Amino acid sequence: MNGRAQEVLRITASMTVACAIGALILGGVYAGTERYAKAARAAGERKAIVELLSLDDRASVREVRQYLDPARRRVVYRVPAAAGTDRELVFTFDGALERTAEVAAAGEETPEGLRSLGRIFVASREGHPAGFVVEGVTRGYKNLIRFFVALDASFEVAGVRVIEHEEDPGLGAETATPWFQGQYVGRPADSIGTLDVTRDPMPEDWHAALVKLERVPIAEWRAENAGLMGRERPKPIYAVTGATISSRALTDGVRTTVNHFRRRWALLAPNLGGNS
């Protein structure tokens, strides 16, 4: 092998080693940041659940994962059970309980062949229901909007919280603000099915009250504004100016999520076990 060939070989070997080292470093950085991102996301979700339902240290929360089995036309629910296992409940589309079983825990991964339908967080306090938080997804103006809808034990909306979105700042992104989301609070679940959006201007006193949600806990805010809530409860949601599509998207998502939850919970609750 002549000197030129040896030099080419050395350069190739050096580049290969450098690329391999770089890949290992990037992989390690990604793995570390991904774990941090997941932990931060989980902490943010836990905080949202506690705030939306005004939970205290006496409350416990169980997570129920919902899946669609399109091939078999089934809806599957999984609830963490003993270490390393989930309790699985399978329902047909007509609402019949097909089977229950103990299966290997899936964690955050969607089991093969299933499609995620989001999660239900069931809160209990001293053996009594304390409310529910249901995860929903809707298509906004630019991309998907992921949100939580909280319902109290009487199935009245306790709050809405947008978790992820890509809407435009100052326009569709306003749907992720406390003042906009506060419009859903206090509405009975059985009235959500007809909830609509209006372009009419929001009354000034109602807007001024909603803005306070940025600094006042929901429970305290509801007590202070019971009169205004009663006045506005029969009315539609006031759209963000210039962002009617985003406003309607979130409202449609809340309506669909609540309606689906009510039907599913009627089937699931008697078979869930524990404090439901």
N, C-alpha and C positions, 0 to 999 in steps of 0.2 A: 504494500500500500504506500503510495507516494505521499509526500508532505502535504500537498493540497487536499487530498482525500482525508488524511488524518485531521486536518484543521476543520473541514466540513463536519466530520464525525463528532469532534469535540464540541463545536458550536451547536450541533443538533442535540447532543446529549445534555449540554448546559441548558438549552431552551426547554427541553423536555422536563428536566428536574425543576427549573424555575416555574414552569406552568403547573407541575404537580404540586409544588409547595404552595403556589398561589391558590390553587383550587382547594387545598386542604384548609388554608387560612379563611378563604371566603365561606367554605362550608361550615367551619366552626363558628364564624361570626353570624352566619344565617341561623344556625341552630340555636345559638345563644339569644339572638334578638327575637327569634320566633317564640321561644319559650317565654321570654319576657313579655312579648306582645300578647300571648295567650293568657298569661297570669294577669296582666293589666286589664285585658278585656273581661276576664271573669270577675275581677274585683269591681270593675265598673258596673257590671250587670248585677252583682250582689247588692251594691250600694243603691242602684236604681230600684230594685225590688223592695228593699227596706224602706226607702223614702216614699215610694208610691203607695205602699200599704201601711205606712206609719207603724212599722213593726218595732218591737223592743226585744230585750234579751230573753223574754219568756217564750218568744215565738220560734217555731221550727219551720223549715221550708223543705219540701220534697220536690224533686225535679222529675217530670214525666216527659219522655221523648216520644214524639209521634212520627210514624212513618207510613208511607203508602207502599203497598205491594201491588204494583200494577199488573203483573203477570197473573196473579191469583185473585185479583180484585178484592183485596183485603186491606184493612187499616190495622196497624200494629202499634202497640204502646209498650214502652219499656220503662220500668221503674227500678232504680238501684236497690238491690236486696242485700244478701250477705256479701262479704268481701269477694270480689272477683265475679259476681253473678248479678244478673238482672232478672226481674220477674217480667215475663212477656205475656201480654194479653192480645189476642188476635180476634178481630171482629170482621164479619162479612159486611159488604156495602149496605145490606138491609138492616144492619144493627144487631145481628145475632152473634153472641159470643161463641166462637168456634173452639178456642182452646186457651189454656193458661199453662205456662211452663217456666222452669228455671233454666236460663241460658247463660252462656259466657258473657260477661260485661262487655259492651261495645264502647263505653266511654264516649268521647266526642266523635268517634268515627261512625259513619252511616253504614250499617250492615250491608253486605253484598246483596244486590237485587232489590233493595228498598230505596225509597226517595224520602228525604226528610220533609216533614210537615211542620217543623218548629217544635217548641217546647211549651209545657205548662208547668208553672211553679205553684205548688199548692202549699199555702201557709196555714199553720195551726197554732193556737195559743191555749195552753192548759187544757188540751183535749177538745177544743172547739175550733171550727173553721174560722180563719182570720182573713181569708181572701185568696185571690188567684192573680197571677200575672201570666199573660198569654203572649207568646212571641208571634209576630206577624211580619209579612213582607208584602210590599206593594210596589208597582212600577211608578216612579215619579217622572218628572219632566226630563231628567238626564239619565237616571239609572235607578236601580232598586233602592227602596227605602226600607230599612229594617227597624222595627219598633216593638215596644212592649205596651200592652193594654192591661191595666190593673182593674180588677173587679172586687168589690168588698163581698162579705159573706151573703149579702142580700142581692147580689148581682147588679149593683149600681157601679157605674164607672168611677173608680177612685183616682184614675190618672192615666195619662198617655206619655210615653217617653220615646223619642226617636233615638235609636242607638247608632245607626250608621246611615249616611246618605252622601250624595254627591251633588246636591242641588246648588244653585247659584247663590253666592253670598248677597244678602240684602233683598233677595227675592224668595225663591223656593226654600232657601235655607232657614227662612223665618218660621217655617213649620216645625223646626226643631227647637224653638224657643219656648220658655215657660208660658208666655202670654198667649201664644196660639194654642198650645196643647191644653192649657187650662180650660178652654171652651168645652172640652169633652167631660170635664169633671162633674159628677152629680147626675149624669143622665142615666135613667134606668135602662138596663140591657134590652128590655122588650120594646123600647122606643128607638133603639139604634138602627133597627131595620129600615126605618123611614128617614134617617138623618140625611140632610142635604147640605149644600153649600150655597151661600149667597154672595153676590158682589156688592150688596148694600153696604154703606159705611157703618162701621161698628160704633155704637153709642159711646160717647166719651167717658161716661162714668164706668161703663163695663170695661173699657180698655184700661182705664186708670187702675181699676181693681185687679185686672189680670196681670198687669206689669208688676204688682207687688209679689207675685209668685216667685220672682227672682231672688227674693230675700226672706220670704215667710214660708214656713212649713205648710204643707197642704192642709193638714188637719186644722191648724190655727186659721189659715186663710178661709177655709170653708165656714168656720164658725163666724168669722167677721163679715162674710159676704153672702150669708144665707138668703137674704132678701133679693139681691141681684141675681143669684143663681136661680131662684124660683122664677123670676121674671124672664130670664133668658133660656131656661130649660126647654120650653116648647119651640124655640126658634132654631133656625139652621146655624151652621158654622159660618162665621164671617171669614171670607177668603183674604189672604194676604194680597194687598194691592199689587197688581202686575204679576201675580203668581197663582192664578186660579187653578191651573193644571196641577201644581204641587199640592195646593190646599185640598182639591177634590181627590187627588190620589191618596193622600193620607186618610181622609175621611172615608173613602171607599174601602181602604184597607182595614180601618178600625171596624167598620160595619161588617165586613166579611169575616174578620177574625172573631169578633164577638158572637156572630150568628153561628159560626162553625163550632166554637167552643161550647155554646149552650147545648147544641145537639150532641156533641161528643161527651160532654160531662154527664149528661143524663144516662148515657150508657156505661161510662167508665166508673163513676162514683160508687155504685153498688158492688163493683168487683175489685176495687182498688185495695181495700183492706186498710186497717189503721185509721187514723183520724182524717177523714175526707169530708 
